[in-house]
Amino acid sequence: MTIALTKDVEAFVEEQVRAGVCPDASTLVNDVLRSLSEHQRQPFATTPELEAWLLEAADSPTTPLIPADFDAIRSRVRARLDGPAA
């Protein structure tokens, strides 16, 4: 499958690859589309607990994400998508 990207989207993908978010453009696009697919399968529900956690997190100090952080996130997402063995 070939997909045409607008120049701004292509530049964003290239920037993410250069920054080490993903090893290549295909991996990034696949990860984003998998995330979108999962999100559509399980609609996001805002609960009072989630809202409280988000407000608390917004006031907490942050550190920049590094490539290892994104690798760990991808691993957790893939494990969730694979689910428990039947």
QUIUR-V571121 format. One record per residue. N is the residue number from 1. PSI is psi in whole degrees, 0 to 359 (NA if undefined). OMEGA is omega as a letter, one per 40 degrees, with the letter a starting at -180 (none if undefined). D_FIRST is the distance of its C-alpha to the first C-alpha in whole Angstrom. Layout:
n	psi	omega	d_first
N	PSI	OMEGA	D_FIRST
N	PSI	OMEGA	D_FIRST
This chain:
n	psi	omega	d_first
1	136	i	0
2	132	a	4
3	132	i	7
4	129	i	10
5	147	i	13
6	159	a	16
7	319	a	19
8	322	i	21
9	319	i	18
10	317	i	16
11	319	i	20
12	314	i	20
13	313	i	17
14	320	i	19
15	318	i	22
16	320	i	22
17	315	i	20
18	325	a	24
19	352	i	26
20	13	i	25
21	319	i	23
22	156	a	20
23	335	i	20
24	169	a	16
25	320	a	14
26	318	i	11
27	317	i	14
28	311	a	16
29	316	i	13
30	317	i	12
31	317	a	16
32	316	a	16
33	324	i	14
34	317	i	16
35	315	i	19
36	316	i	19
37	314	i	18
38	318	i	21
39	321	a	23
40	331	i	22
41	323	a	23
42	92	a	27
43	143	a	28
44	123	i	30
45	128	i	33
46	119	i	36
47	161	i	39
48	324	i	42
49	317	i	42
50	315	i	38
51	317	i	40
52	318	i	43
53	318	i	41
54	318	i	38
55	319	i	42
56	317	a	43
57	325	a	40
58	333	a	40
59	357	a	44
60	153	i	43
61	151	a	42
62	162	i	39
63	151	i	38
64	144	i	35
65	145	i	32
66	166	a	31
67	324	i	28
68	326	i	30
69	316	a	30
70	324	i	26
71	317	i	26
72	319	i	28
73	313	i	27
74	320	i	23
75	317	i	25
76	319	i	27
77	315	a	24
78	322	i	23
79	320	i	26
80	319	a	26
81	324	i	23
82	328	i	24
83	178	i	27
84	147	i	30
85	137	a	30
86	NA	none	31
